Amino acid sequence: MKIIHSTKYICIAILLAATSCAKKEAPPPNIVIIFTDDQGYADVGVYGAKGFKTPNLDAMATEGMKFTDFYVASSVCSPSRAALLTGCYPQRVGIPAVLFPEKVNAGWNPQDRRTKTGLNKDEITMAEMLKERGYATGAFGKWHLGHHKQFLPLQQGFDEYFGLPYSNDMRPGKKSTKKPYPDLPLMEGNRTHSFLEDDQSMLSTAYTEHAIDFIKRNKDNPFFVYLPHTMPHIPLYVSEKFDGHSEKGIYGDVIEEIDWSVGQINKTLKELGLEENTLVIFTCDNGPWLVFGDHGGSADPLREGKFTTFEGGQRVPCLMKWPNRIPKNSKCNEIASTLDLLPTIAGITGARLPINKIDGHDIQGLISGVEGAKSPTEAFYYYKGWDLQAVRVGKWKLHLPHAYNHVLASDSGNVHGRKKINAEIELSLFNLSKDIGETTNVAEQHPEVIKSLMEKLEEMKADLGDSEETGAGKRDCGWQTEPEPWPIKDDI
């Protein structure tokens, strides 16, 4: 009898243990965001790339989801990065324009806004949000949200950092003498690892290797990898293994090396058994720098590119892969943006959203392929600096009258193979469902749509303002208030 009772209790214990295991919370998913610089809408195979191949990116589309109407919140570097990491329009967090490093021998000028500012420490970044949830966080690549210590990645929620603090063309020897840049530092943590001179060919590989090493060291913990590649921002550099690899020349070579990087990340996740519990996102910071001709990308069939609020400046390629959570070979035609990444990642990881107002929305319904899911973005706004220039609601996009630089096509084949001219657009309404290239102004035919969209614009002006008005919802950027030597040559 005792033996029977003992067996009974052992069985009960086993059942309880099994039930406990079944109820044990699954580990939160790992997050990998790969963010390129100046890569055009058409610079991925599945988006129509010509002259080079992107098999690893194309595989992400096959294994996951391709977005057709995905946006960044600015058509230039710093504001776009601020939006991705905070879920806010860059105007809300006080970074509407590109930031610059200290000028050599310029002296201390606390009013030199774009060399003394950065992302405010009071803003909650995606890294800080996930760190609170127990994630290891690493950034490997271009930062460009302030180069002084208080603005660098380790002070913004990242455990590790390796990369450039700003754009790779902000270096000595640049043609313009009005901006005498200091030596270009490659940083590790808060210190300078080395200075880059005329060769940046190792950057894409080095970023990738650091990201992979970070993943391997944190394979038993939830992790967040932010991999913002420097390329294909000019000047273009590519490693020896991809030099002369594509039909398109160095631009194609650079994209193929970035594609290799994506493949290495996904291969590592698979080898470590982490693929099914990792959300991988690929997108870029803005449209192509068209004026550089063969050294720039393509936004076809979109209008214009970088520096503009046309679709070519802010609609970008985006691919997401998460096995068993994102349907294979799926497509999303709804409006989504980098603003949505922070709240979506908060939703899928159980992280707490920032207390301060954000502008993005949780798009789990879209990425999970829920039938009939609609974009939670009621209106998407296009700013250039502090100037509110356009709004999109559904299929309709309204441009307010504004000036812009139009880049002329050229067949010269030179690096600076294109010219730009001053141009202006009148009040213009485009039906993007029929006219993705913004070619036909239908404002006169739809006065009721104009009225509705103008009301949206007025609401946004009251919140974040425009060049002539101050919005009530704007917050201050961070300010560097004391002189600090730059570049940093030792630990600080």
Kinemage of the C-alpha trace (Angstrom):
@kinemage 1
@onewidth
@group {chain A} dominant
@subgroup {mainchain}
@vectorlist {calphas} color= white
{ca met a 1} P 0.000 0.000 0.000
{ca lys a 2} L 2.799 2.385 0.852
{ca ile a 3} L 4.365 1.663 -2.497
{ca ile a 4} L 1.071 2.460 -4.234
{ca his a 5} L 0.712 5.736 -2.329
{ca ser a 6} L 4.314 6.665 -3.118
{ca thr a 7} L 3.732 6.005 -6.786
{ca lys a 8} L 0.558 8.093 -6.639
{ca tyr a 9} L 2.387 11.030 -5.097
{ca ile a 10} L 5.206 10.755 -7.611
{ca cys a 11} L 2.669 10.870 -10.460
{ca ile a 12} L 0.978 13.903 -8.934
{ca ala a 13} L 4.339 15.621 -8.537
{ca ile a 14} L 5.195 14.940 -12.166
{ca leu a 15} L 1.835 16.311 -13.313
{ca leu a 16} L 2.265 19.444 -11.203
{ca ala a 17} L 5.760 19.972 -12.551
{ca ala a 18} L 4.514 19.548 -16.118
{ca thr a 19} L 1.679 22.000 -15.500
{ca ser a 20} L 4.122 24.469 -13.993
{ca cys a 21} L 6.375 24.189 -17.036
{ca ala a 22} L 3.410 24.636 -19.359
{ca lys a 23} L 2.436 27.831 -17.569
{ca lys a 24} L 5.991 29.154 -17.476
{ca glu a 25} L 6.191 32.414 -19.346
{ca ala a 26} L 7.886 32.146 -22.730
{ca pro a 27} L 11.027 34.285 -23.041
{ca pro a 28} L 10.377 37.669 -24.643
{ca pro a 29} L 11.433 37.874 -28.296
{ca asn a 30} L 14.780 39.251 -29.370
{ca ile a 31} L 14.705 42.383 -31.525
{ca val a 32} L 17.068 43.195 -34.403
{ca ile a 33} L 16.698 46.449 -36.362
{ca ile a 34} L 18.929 46.926 -39.411
{ca phe a 35} L 18.823 50.553 -40.560
{ca thr a 36} L 20.707 51.703 -43.664
{ca asp a 37} L 21.574 55.249 -44.727
{ca asp a 38} L 20.280 56.886 -47.944
{ca gln a 39} L 19.088 53.608 -49.502
{ca gly a 40} L 16.333 54.229 -52.023
{ca tyr a 41} L 12.897 52.636 -52.274
{ca ala a 42} L 13.994 50.699 -55.374
{ca asp a 43} L 17.345 49.562 -53.951
{ca val a 44} L 16.203 46.091 -52.876
{ca gly a 45} L 15.539 43.227 -55.272
{ca val a 46} L 11.883 42.755 -54.324
{ca tyr a 47} L 11.337 46.503 -54.744
{ca gly a 48} L 12.767 46.516 -58.288
{ca ala a 49} L 16.537 46.891 -57.892
{ca lys a 50} L 18.555 46.952 -61.118
{ca gly a 51} L 22.236 46.243 -61.544
{ca phe a 52} L 22.783 44.400 -58.280
{ca lys a 53} L 21.284 41.521 -56.306
{ca thr a 54} L 19.955 41.261 -52.742
{ca pro a 55} L 19.200 37.561 -52.177
{ca asn a 56} L 19.212 37.786 -48.373
{ca leu a 57} L 16.821 40.723 -48.286
{ca asp a 58} L 14.633 39.036 -50.867
{ca ala a 59} L 14.606 35.955 -48.634
{ca met a 60} L 13.319 38.108 -45.771
{ca ala a 61} L 10.389 39.090 -47.981
{ca thr a 62} L 9.753 35.431 -48.835
{ca glu a 63} L 10.014 34.346 -45.202
{ca gly a 64} L 8.186 37.361 -43.816
{ca met a 65} L 6.443 40.587 -44.816
{ca lys a 66} L 7.129 43.299 -47.373
{ca phe a 67} L 5.690 46.778 -46.701
{ca thr a 68} L 4.767 48.934 -49.691
{ca asp a 69} L 3.715 52.096 -47.820
{ca phe a 70} L 6.311 52.358 -45.054
{ca tyr a 71} L 7.619 55.773 -44.030
{ca val a 72} L 10.330 57.501 -42.057
{ca ala a 73} L 9.537 60.721 -40.207
{ca ser a 74} L 12.159 62.809 -42.010
{ca ser a 75} L 14.101 62.792 -45.252
{ca val a 76} L 17.444 63.403 -43.499
{ca cys a 77} L 19.602 61.552 -40.951
{ca ser a 78} L 19.344 62.871 -37.387
{ca pro a 79} L 15.590 63.538 -37.292
{ca ser a 80} L 14.850 60.154 -38.842
{ca arg a 81} L 16.944 58.351 -36.196
{ca ala a 82} L 15.377 60.313 -33.364
{ca ala a 83} L 11.934 59.243 -34.589
{ca leu a 84} L 12.847 55.565 -34.827
{ca leu a 85} L 14.317 55.377 -31.317
{ca thr a 86} L 11.615 57.453 -29.555
{ca gly a 87} L 8.424 56.781 -31.529
{ca cys a 88} L 7.994 60.559 -31.867
{ca tyr a 89} L 8.024 62.990 -34.734
{ca pro a 90} L 11.474 64.603 -34.565
{ca gln a 91} L 9.857 68.003 -34.077
{ca arg a 92} L 8.319 66.731 -30.831
{ca val a 93} L 11.749 65.859 -29.400
{ca gly a 94} L 13.462 68.983 -30.721
{ca ile a 95} L 15.630 67.427 -33.452
{ca pro a 96} L 14.176 68.671 -36.751
{ca ala a 97} L 17.478 68.887 -38.671
{ca val a 98} L 20.855 67.222 -39.169
{ca leu a 99} L 23.375 67.595 -36.329
{ca phe a 100} L 27.035 68.457 -36.939
{ca pro a 101} L 30.308 67.964 -35.057
{ca glu a 102} L 32.357 70.799 -33.604
{ca lys a 103} L 34.187 72.881 -36.203
{ca val a 104} L 37.957 72.947 -35.867
{ca asn a 105} L 39.209 76.117 -34.139
{ca ala a 106} L 35.676 77.529 -34.090
{ca gly a 107} L 35.812 78.467 -30.413
{ca trp a 108} L 33.096 77.925 -27.824
{ca asn a 109} L 29.715 79.147 -29.002
{ca pro a 110} L 26.852 77.772 -26.886
{ca gln a 111} L 24.357 79.135 -29.422
{ca asp a 112} L 25.732 76.988 -32.234
{ca arg a 113} L 22.646 74.827 -31.992
{ca arg a 114} L 23.428 71.941 -34.302
{ca thr a 115} L 26.858 71.234 -32.763
{ca lys a 116} L 25.708 71.615 -29.141
{ca thr a 117} L 22.496 69.630 -29.155
{ca gly a 118} L 21.395 66.014 -29.141
{ca leu a 119} L 18.633 63.715 -27.992
{ca asn a 120} L 17.414 64.833 -24.574
{ca lys a 121} L 18.221 62.409 -21.739
{ca asp a 122} L 14.605 62.740 -20.591
{ca glu a 123} L 13.360 61.088 -23.787
{ca ile a 124} L 12.885 57.333 -23.422
{ca thr a 125} L 14.580 55.461 -26.235
{ca met a 126} L 13.676 51.991 -27.449
{ca ala a 127} L 16.862 50.746 -25.789
{ca glu a 128} L 15.923 52.220 -22.416
{ca met a 129} L 12.424 50.809 -22.713
{ca leu a 130} L 13.751 47.307 -23.417
{ca lys a 131} L 16.539 47.543 -20.859
{ca glu a 132} L 13.890 48.000 -18.173
{ca arg a 133} L 12.404 44.718 -19.400
{ca gly a 134} L 15.722 42.928 -18.876
{ca tyr a 135} L 17.144 43.144 -22.408
{ca ala a 136} L 20.816 43.405 -23.304
{ca thr a 137} L 21.135 46.321 -25.725
{ca gly a 138} L 23.783 47.002 -28.364
{ca ala a 139} L 24.205 49.615 -31.103
{ca phe a 140} L 26.687 49.049 -33.928
{ca gly a 141} L 26.951 51.695 -36.622
{ca lys a 142} L 26.094 55.318 -37.262
{ca trp a 143} L 24.572 57.186 -34.292
{ca his a 144} L 24.044 60.855 -35.300
{ca leu a 145} L 21.943 61.971 -32.325
{ca gly a 146} L 24.600 64.128 -30.688
{ca his a 147} L 28.325 63.495 -30.364
{ca his a 148} L 29.001 64.866 -26.867
{ca lys a 149} L 29.169 62.313 -24.072
{ca gln a 150} L 25.719 63.050 -22.651
{ca phe a 151} L 24.134 62.199 -26.026
{ca leu a 152} L 26.101 59.065 -26.960
{ca pro a 153} L 24.493 55.586 -27.014
{ca leu a 154} L 25.745 54.429 -23.605
{ca gln a 155} L 23.885 57.370 -22.068
{ca gln a 156} L 20.746 56.565 -24.089
{ca gly a 157} L 20.080 52.996 -22.951
{ca phe a 158} L 22.652 50.933 -24.827
{ca asp a 159} L 25.021 48.597 -23.007
{ca glu a 160} L 27.497 48.562 -25.880
{ca tyr a 161} L 28.356 50.791 -28.832
{ca phe a 162} L 30.741 50.581 -31.775
{ca gly a 163} L 30.493 52.973 -34.692
{ca leu a 164} L 30.626 56.518 -36.035
{ca pro a 165} L 28.983 59.284 -34.001
{ca tyr a 166} L 27.746 61.043 -37.164
{ca ser a 167} L 27.892 60.900 -40.984
{ca asn a 168} L 30.993 59.548 -42.696
{ca asp a 169} L 31.365 62.633 -44.922
{ca met a 170} L 31.831 64.873 -41.871
{ca arg a 171} L 35.588 64.492 -42.000
{ca pro a 172} L 38.718 66.490 -42.867
{ca gly a 173} L 39.360 67.083 -46.524
{ca lys a 174} L 35.750 67.559 -47.521
{ca lys a 175} L 35.426 70.027 -50.378
{ca ser a 176} L 33.614 72.704 -48.367
{ca thr a 177} L 35.993 74.963 -46.432
{ca lys a 178} L 33.074 76.437 -44.496
{ca lys a 179} L 32.910 73.286 -42.392
{ca pro a 180} L 36.433 72.400 -41.216
{ca tyr a 181} L 35.603 69.035 -39.671
{ca pro a 182} L 37.769 67.321 -37.054
{ca asp a 183} L 39.265 63.860 -37.495
{ca leu a 184} L 36.516 61.278 -37.952
{ca pro a 185} L 36.414 59.042 -34.860
{ca leu a 186} L 35.366 55.408 -34.844
{ca met a 187} L 34.067 54.965 -31.319
{ca glu a 188} L 33.809 52.060 -28.920
{ca gly a 189} L 31.641 52.882 -25.934
{ca asn a 190} L 32.447 56.448 -24.877
{ca arg a 191} L 35.965 56.533 -26.236
{ca thr a 192} L 37.643 56.796 -29.624
{ca his a 193} L 38.714 53.394 -30.941
{ca ser a 194} L 40.605 54.864 -33.898
{ca phe a 195} L 40.455 57.659 -36.474
{ca leu a 196} L 39.314 57.013 -40.039
{ca glu a 197} L 41.226 58.739 -42.789
{ca asp a 198} L 40.666 57.875 -46.444
{ca asp a 199} L 39.591 54.269 -46.056
{ca gln a 200} L 36.231 53.208 -44.626
{ca ser a 201} L 36.098 49.891 -46.476
{ca met a 202} L 35.957 47.868 -43.248
{ca leu a 203} L 32.910 49.592 -41.730
{ca ser a 204} L 30.059 47.367 -42.943
{ca thr a 205} L 31.961 44.209 -42.058
{ca ala a 206} L 33.113 45.551 -38.675
{ca tyr a 207} L 29.576 46.580 -37.689
{ca thr a 208} L 28.294 43.146 -38.674
{ca glu a 209} L 30.996 41.293 -36.754
{ca his a 210} L 30.349 43.337 -33.604
{ca ala a 211} L 26.596 42.691 -33.865
{ca ile a 212} L 27.134 38.951 -34.312
{ca asp a 213} L 29.540 38.803 -31.380
{ca phe a 214} L 26.966 40.609 -29.240
{ca ile a 215} L 24.243 38.147 -30.269
{ca lys a 216} L 26.436 35.156 -29.435
{ca arg a 217} L 27.345 36.530 -26.023
{ca asn a 218} L 23.704 37.215 -25.192
{ca lys a 219} L 22.082 34.161 -26.752
{ca asp a 220} L 20.691 33.037 -23.384
{ca asn a 221} L 19.112 36.434 -22.619
{ca pro a 222} L 16.664 38.633 -24.512
{ca phe a 223} L 18.591 41.163 -26.590
{ca phe a 224} L 18.063 44.231 -28.770
{ca val a 225} L 20.481 44.825 -31.643
{ca tyr a 226} L 20.379 48.185 -33.413
{ca leu a 227} L 22.525 47.980 -36.565
{ca pro a 228} L 22.459 51.374 -38.338
{ca his a 229} L 24.843 50.941 -41.272
{ca thr a 230} L 26.845 53.964 -42.429
{ca met a 231} L 26.435 52.939 -46.078
{ca pro a 232} L 25.253 53.718 -48.695
{ca his a 233} L 25.750 57.318 -47.504
{ca ile a 234} L 28.565 58.945 -49.472
{ca pro a 235} L 31.532 58.612 -49.585
{ca leu a 236} L 31.006 55.004 -50.638
{ca tyr a 237} L 33.393 52.285 -49.484
{ca val a 238} L 33.179 48.540 -49.841
{ca ser a 239} L 35.343 45.688 -48.583
{ca glu a 240} L 37.621 43.768 -50.924
{ca lys a 241} L 35.262 40.786 -50.968
{ca phe a 242} L 32.557 42.871 -52.704
{ca asp a 243} L 34.679 45.313 -54.706
{ca gly a 244} L 33.612 45.080 -58.363
{ca his a 245} L 30.937 42.536 -57.491
{ca ser a 246} L 27.902 44.130 -59.163
{ca glu a 247} L 26.941 45.496 -62.571
{ca lys a 248} L 26.055 48.895 -61.112
{ca gly a 249} L 29.523 49.733 -59.822
{ca ile a 250} L 30.423 50.729 -56.294
{ca tyr a 251} L 26.872 51.653 -55.256
{ca gly a 252} L 25.676 48.180 -56.194
{ca asp a 253} L 28.719 46.653 -54.479
{ca val a 254} L 27.867 48.517 -51.270
{ca ile a 255} L 24.257 47.312 -51.306
{ca glu a 256} L 25.368 43.748 -51.955
{ca glu a 257} L 27.675 43.949 -48.918
{ca ile a 258} L 24.785 45.236 -46.803
{ca asp a 259} L 22.725 42.323 -48.114
{ca trp a 260} L 25.568 39.995 -47.045
{ca ser a 261} L 25.419 41.602 -43.589
{ca val a 262} L 21.682 40.862 -43.355
{ca gly a 263} L 22.393 37.295 -44.354
{ca gln a 264} L 25.092 36.915 -41.705
{ca ile a 265} L 22.759 38.175 -38.977
{ca asn a 266} L 19.952 35.818 -39.995
{ca lys a 267} L 22.371 32.908 -40.398
{ca thr a 268} L 23.709 33.477 -36.876
{ca leu a 269} L 20.203 33.565 -35.403
{ca lys a 270} L 19.363 30.291 -37.136
{ca glu a 271} L 22.568 28.555 -36.038
{ca leu a 272} L 21.980 29.580 -32.420
{ca gly a 273} L 18.376 28.374 -32.484
{ca leu a 274} L 17.097 31.922 -31.999
{ca glu a 275} L 15.410 32.513 -35.352
{ca glu a 276} L 11.867 31.661 -34.269
{ca asn a 277} L 12.052 33.951 -31.247
{ca thr a 278} L 13.567 36.967 -33.019
{ca leu a 279} L 11.857 39.808 -34.849
{ca val a 280} L 14.183 41.117 -37.567
{ca ile a 281} L 13.354 44.454 -39.187
{ca phe a 282} L 15.135 45.960 -42.184
{ca thr a 283} L 14.531 49.529 -43.342
{ca cys a 284} L 16.433 52.768 -43.996
{ca asp a 285} L 16.593 56.350 -42.758
{ca asn a 286} L 15.432 58.272 -45.856
{ca gly a 287} L 15.398 58.249 -49.630
{ca pro a 288} L 18.411 58.270 -51.974
{ca trp a 289} L 20.841 61.163 -52.413
{ca leu a 290} L 20.031 61.606 -56.084
{ca val a 291} L 22.475 64.398 -56.854
{ca phe a 292} L 25.368 61.936 -56.577
{ca gly a 293} L 24.317 60.095 -59.721
{ca asp a 294} L 25.986 56.696 -59.922
{ca his a 295} L 26.962 56.975 -56.257
{ca gly a 296} L 23.326 57.450 -55.254
{ca gly a 297} L 20.372 55.101 -55.281
{ca ser a 298} L 16.948 55.030 -56.871
{ca ala a 299} L 13.472 55.785 -55.537
{ca asp a 300} L 11.656 54.677 -58.701
{ca pro a 301} L 8.736 54.974 -59.259
{ca leu a 302} L 8.516 57.590 -56.518
{ca arg a 303} L 9.099 61.321 -56.962
{ca glu a 304} L 12.369 62.976 -55.893
{ca gly a 305} L 14.540 61.696 -53.018
{ca lys a 306} L 16.472 62.776 -49.936
{ca phe a 307} L 15.840 66.312 -48.555
{ca thr a 308} L 12.260 66.394 -49.866
{ca thr a 309} L 8.805 65.575 -48.533
{ca phe a 310} L 7.823 63.820 -51.751
{ca glu a 311} L 7.366 60.068 -51.546
{ca gly a 312} L 10.927 59.458 -52.745
{ca gly a 313} L 12.256 61.257 -49.698
{ca gln a 314} L 10.274 59.476 -46.996
{ca arg a 315} L 8.737 56.251 -48.331
{ca val a 316} L 11.330 53.522 -47.849
{ca pro a 317} L 11.693 49.752 -48.204
{ca cys a 318} L 10.795 47.755 -45.108
{ca leu a 319} L 10.965 44.014 -44.519
{ca met a 320} L 10.059 42.151 -41.327
{ca lys a 321} L 10.661 38.514 -40.463
{ca trp a 322} L 9.509 36.579 -37.399
{ca pro a 323} L 8.795 32.874 -38.092
{ca asn a 324} L 5.352 31.637 -37.006
{ca arg a 325} L 4.314 35.180 -36.060
{ca ile a 326} L 4.619 37.068 -39.349
{ca pro a 327} L 3.061 35.174 -42.294
{ca lys a 328} L 5.470 34.025 -44.976
{ca asn a 329} L 5.553 35.816 -48.320
{ca ser a 330} L 3.039 38.400 -47.115
{ca lys a 331} L 2.573 42.011 -48.121
{ca cys a 332} L 1.250 45.015 -46.219
{ca asn a 333} L -0.184 47.901 -48.242
{ca glu a 334} L -1.315 49.878 -45.206
{ca ile a 335} L 0.422 53.010 -43.921
{ca ala a 336} L 3.101 52.241 -41.345
{ca ser a 337} L 6.274 54.008 -40.249
{ca thr a 338} L 9.326 53.928 -38.011
{ca leu a 339} L 7.207 55.847 -35.492
{ca asp a 340} L 5.280 52.610 -34.993
{ca leu a 341} L 8.259 50.421 -34.143
{ca leu a 342} L 8.650 51.488 -30.496
{ca pro a 343} L 4.984 50.968 -29.478
{ca thr a 344} L 4.775 47.733 -31.479
{ca ile a 345} L 7.912 46.353 -29.848
{ca ala a 346} L 6.579 47.433 -26.468
{ca gly a 347} L 3.428 45.444 -27.187
{ca ile a 348} L 5.175 42.242 -28.215
{ca thr a 349} L 7.780 42.315 -25.428
{ca gly a 350} L 5.562 43.485 -22.572
{ca ala a 351} L 7.713 46.584 -22.113
{ca arg a 352} L 6.283 49.732 -20.589
{ca leu a 353} L 5.627 52.645 -22.944
{ca pro a 354} L 7.198 56.060 -22.222
{ca ile a 355} L 5.145 58.392 -20.039
{ca asn a 356} L 5.665 61.290 -22.456
{ca lys a 357} L 3.425 61.445 -25.519
{ca ile a 358} L 4.581 59.483 -28.555
{ca asp a 359} L 3.248 59.570 -32.106
{ca gly a 360} L 3.518 55.955 -33.224
{ca his a 361} L 0.963 53.155 -32.957
{ca asp a 362} L 1.069 49.439 -32.210
{ca ile a 363} L 0.840 47.668 -35.587
{ca gln a 364} L 0.803 44.068 -34.363
{ca gly a 365} L -2.438 43.574 -36.287
{ca leu a 366} L -0.673 44.477 -39.518
{ca ile a 367} L 2.484 42.434 -39.014
{ca ser a 368} L 0.611 39.348 -37.846
{ca gly a 369} L -1.436 39.364 -41.039
{ca val a 370} L -4.845 39.724 -39.395
{ca glu a 371} L -7.402 39.666 -42.188
{ca gly a 372} L -8.819 43.123 -42.824
{ca ala a 373} L -6.404 44.829 -40.421
{ca lys a 374} L -6.188 48.559 -41.058
{ca ser a 375} L -3.473 51.040 -40.257
{ca pro a 376} L -3.981 52.757 -36.904
{ca thr a 377} L -2.306 55.853 -38.401
{ca glu a 378} L -5.113 58.269 -39.121
{ca ala a 379} L -2.802 60.861 -40.657
{ca phe a 380} L 0.900 60.880 -41.485
{ca tyr a 381} L 2.658 64.251 -41.555
{ca tyr a 382} L 5.656 65.332 -43.629
{ca tyr a 383} L 7.954 67.947 -42.129
{ca lys a 384} L 11.121 69.499 -43.492
{ca gly a 385} L 12.846 71.014 -40.490
{ca trp a 386} L 10.149 72.984 -38.689
{ca asp a 387} L 8.179 73.448 -41.927
{ca leu a 388} L 5.019 71.318 -42.169
{ca gln a 389} L 4.716 70.628 -45.898
{ca ala a 390} L 2.316 67.725 -46.441
{ca val a 391} L -0.104 65.224 -44.937
{ca arg a 392} L -1.384 61.805 -46.002
{ca val a 393} L -4.725 60.326 -44.967
{ca gly a 394} L -5.561 57.007 -46.615
{ca lys a 395} L -4.935 57.274 -50.335
{ca trp a 396} L -4.847 61.084 -50.317
{ca lys a 397} L -1.729 63.217 -49.933
{ca leu a 398} L -1.900 67.010 -49.792
{ca his a 399} L 1.150 69.220 -50.324
{ca leu a 400} L 1.063 72.795 -49.096
{ca pro a 401} L 2.862 75.240 -51.427
{ca his a 402} L 6.597 75.015 -50.791
{ca ala a 403} L 9.984 75.270 -52.463
{ca tyr a 404} L 12.306 72.298 -52.983
{ca asn a 405} L 15.392 71.291 -54.935
{ca his a 406} L 14.548 69.223 -57.989
{ca val a 407} L 17.312 66.846 -59.099
{ca leu a 408} L 17.690 66.566 -62.863
{ca ala a 409} L 18.372 63.203 -64.447
{ca ser a 410} L 21.744 62.852 -66.163
{ca asp a 411} L 23.486 60.212 -68.254
{ca ser a 412} L 26.976 61.520 -67.580
{ca gly a 413} L 27.925 58.616 -65.329
{ca asn a 414} L 29.976 60.882 -63.073
{ca val a 415} L 29.872 60.774 -59.284
{ca his a 416} L 28.285 64.230 -59.308
{ca gly a 417} L 26.298 63.285 -62.384
{ca arg a 418} L 23.165 65.257 -61.602
{ca lys a 419} L 22.274 68.873 -61.130
{ca lys a 420} L 19.614 70.369 -58.917
{ca ile a 421} L 17.455 73.387 -59.607
{ca asn a 422} L 15.142 75.454 -57.434
{ca ala a 423} L 11.510 74.428 -57.870
{ca glu a 424} L 8.153 75.085 -56.247
{ca ile a 425} L 4.984 73.090 -55.853
{ca glu a 426} L 1.574 74.694 -55.565
{ca leu a 427} L -1.222 73.412 -53.350
{ca ser a 428} L -1.438 69.877 -54.702
{ca leu a 429} L -3.532 66.817 -54.003
{ca phe a 430} L -2.430 63.366 -55.140
{ca asn a 431} L -4.276 60.052 -55.115
{ca leu a 432} L -1.428 57.727 -54.155
{ca ser a 433} L -3.452 54.603 -54.865
{ca lys a 434} L -3.419 55.550 -58.553
{ca asp a 435} L -0.508 57.979 -58.733
{ca ile a 436} L 2.404 56.733 -56.631
{ca gly a 437} L 4.729 59.116 -58.485
{ca glu a 438} L 2.789 62.255 -57.462
{ca thr a 439} L 2.460 63.383 -61.073
{ca thr a 440} L -1.157 64.555 -61.370
{ca asn a 441} L -2.613 67.276 -59.159
{ca val a 442} L -6.316 66.566 -58.631
{ca ala a 443} L -6.976 69.375 -56.138
{ca glu a 444} L -9.623 71.069 -58.261
{ca gln a 445} L -11.680 67.894 -58.529
{ca his a 446} L -11.805 67.205 -54.782
{ca pro a 447} L -12.406 70.378 -52.748
{ca glu a 448} L -14.018 68.369 -49.933
{ca val a 449} L -10.853 66.275 -49.544
{ca ile a 450} L -8.755 69.460 -49.490
{ca lys a 451} L -10.915 70.868 -46.707
{ca ser a 452} L -10.622 67.716 -44.601
{ca leu a 453} L -6.853 67.477 -44.999
{ca met a 454} L -6.382 71.173 -44.232
{ca glu a 455} L -8.176 70.587 -40.943
{ca lys a 456} L -5.692 67.814 -40.160
{ca leu a 457} L -2.816 70.142 -40.932
{ca glu a 458} L -4.207 72.795 -38.616
{ca glu a 459} L -4.485 70.214 -35.827
{ca met a 460} L -0.844 69.293 -36.294
{ca lys a 461} L 0.269 72.912 -36.374
{ca ala a 462} L -1.404 73.423 -33.004
{ca asp a 463} L 0.458 70.393 -31.638
{ca leu a 464} L 3.953 70.618 -33.167
{ca gly a 465} L 3.785 73.921 -35.035
{ca asp a 466} L 5.430 74.819 -38.308
{ca ser a 467} L 7.965 77.397 -39.474
{ca glu a 468} L 5.658 80.256 -38.495
{ca glu a 469} L 3.977 78.841 -35.397
{ca thr a 470} L 5.060 77.195 -32.155
{ca gly a 471} L 3.202 74.046 -31.187
{ca ala a 472} L 2.124 73.246 -27.647
{ca gly a 473} L 3.379 69.649 -27.839
{ca lys a 474} L 7.049 70.313 -28.586
{ca arg a 475} L 9.696 69.254 -26.074
{ca asp a 476} L 13.258 70.490 -25.752
{ca cys a 477} L 16.243 68.726 -27.203
{ca gly a 478} L 19.304 68.150 -25.038
{ca trp a 479} L 21.879 70.930 -24.745
{ca gln a 480} L 25.596 70.622 -24.135
{ca thr a 481} L 26.225 73.525 -21.792
{ca glu a 482} L 29.954 73.245 -21.030
{ca pro a 483} L 32.983 73.082 -23.364
{ca glu a 484} L 34.138 69.530 -24.012
{ca pro a 485} L 37.153 68.428 -26.068
{ca trp a 486} L 36.349 66.760 -29.344
{ca pro a 487} L 37.152 64.269 -30.710
{ca ile a 488} L 37.424 62.119 -27.582
{ca lys a 489} L 40.854 60.505 -27.550
{ca asp a 490} L 40.729 58.839 -24.141
{ca asp a 491} L 38.107 57.376 -21.800
{ca ile a 492} L 35.724 60.000 -20.427
